[in-house]
Every structure is written in C-alpha cells, then in structure tokens.
C-alpha cells in the first residue's frame, strides 16, 4: 500500500506541471492536483500497464482541471472499489480490497464535517458542484473549497499513518447500508415507513435545508407519503457508508403520465448517532437538458 503513495510522489511534479499549464499559478492548480491524487487512489485499477502510469495520472489531472474550469466535474463512481491487479514495486498497482479498506479507515479519521464534504465530492456517483455542496450546508463556496483542501490533506496524512495497520472490511458497511436503503423503500411502498423510521431514526431526527431545520420525523413521513401518492418512486443506485456519514443515491421515477414531475435523482446525505439516522439533507440532481 505504501507503493501507491510512492507512485503519486514520483509523478507529482508532472501532475503539477499539467495543472499549472491549464489553470496557472494559484490555489486552483494545487486543488486540481489534490483532487486528481484522490481520484487516482480510487481508480488506479484502471491502469493495466505499469509503464503507462505517468501518462494516466497526467490525464486525470487534465480532467480535474477542465472540470474546475466548468465548476462541475463528472466522476466515475466507486462506491465499492473494484479488484485491482496485485503486484510489487512502486510502479505497479496494489490489491484492491486492501486499498479500499485502507482508504476508508483514513476517511473515518476525519472530522464529521470534513468527512461528509469529502464523501459528497469524491464518492457520490452524481458528484455535486462546489456551489451545490455550499447550498446543501448553507455555507459560502469558499468554505467548501477550504474544507475539501483540508480534508484531502488530512486524508493523505491519515493514510500515511495507517499504511501498515490492519483495516476493517469497508465494503461490508456499504453493503449493509444498501440493504437498509432497500428495506426503507420497500417499507414506504408497503405503508410501513412510519413504523420503520420510529425504530431506526432517533426521536429528534431532523431534515435540514442549509443550516435551517425544516422538519422532523413526522414531516419526513408525510413527505414520503405525498410522493408515493403522486406516483413518485425511488430506486436505489448506490450506498456509501462511513463511520457516521451515509449517502444513498436514488433515481427518482415520476408517474408514467408525468415523467417530468420530479427531478431525475436524489441523494440522501445522512448523519447518524449510535447507528441511527439523526440528521438528513436531500440533494436533488438538476434535470439534464
């Protein structure tokens, strides 16, 4: 696992040169290199030939720079890292499950605020822009940028500290969360949503819009009932679970006679307390076209 860090350091100068050529000197270029490094950690299994690692890393930086210019980037989702080719030496890739568990243990060492922001930006299939994350939390865009920069820096430090440690099975958390999401949707369609949420959510669970609390469990139960009555259904796309932060990605399916009734997708961003949902934010993906 240390080989991955050595690999990134070996090619960092080339990565930074690409960022500077596209974005110029300043925080945007450093930000792009940081984003690309984290993307590389998650997607290094895409590299099939060790000799092509440098070119691949530079292309990842190039994509991050272009996305920065657009203020929105498309990321290949990796809720459960695929198996990577096992090999030895800094120019070769490492075994996938070990890398995944190592990365998630390091993510778990971040503060809840940094962890949630990092998960949204780097692990959510429908990656929200800086502006959208800022709206979700009710903070300035600059705060989002600083949280991401700090989160990535602290993540790198945590990974360096835990490189030789034993790591738990991170995928098991996400698999269990996906099963819980499916049970939640099924309970809603069967009229058991209030019963299930009373069991699995804290009594003072709250829905937030930015920094404003807009309702509790009864409000959420009524909202789900209203959506179902209108013919709206949710279909699970992925679940990403950390220590006390969970993201459920859902497709939203409008009624057959009004497919544009609702946004195409929604993400449930949840904070848990003692294993139970305590705070919820909903991010609705904008319609395309």
Buried (B, 14 or more C-beta within 10 A) or exposed (E): BEBBBEBBEBBBEBBBBBBBEBBEEEEBBBBBBBBBBBBBBBBBBEBEEBEEBBEBBBEBBBBBBEBBEEEEBEBEBBBBBEEBBEEEEBBBBBBBBBBBBBBBBBBBBBEBBBBBBBBBBBBBBBBBBBEBBBBBBEBEBEBBBBBBBBBBEBBBEBBEEBBEEEBEEBBEBBBEBBEBBBEBBEBBEEEBBBEBBEEBBBEEBBBBEEEEEEBBBEBBBEEBBEBBEEBBBBEBBBBBBBBBBBBBBBBBBBEEEEEEBBEBBBBBBBBBEEEBBBBBBBBBBEEEE
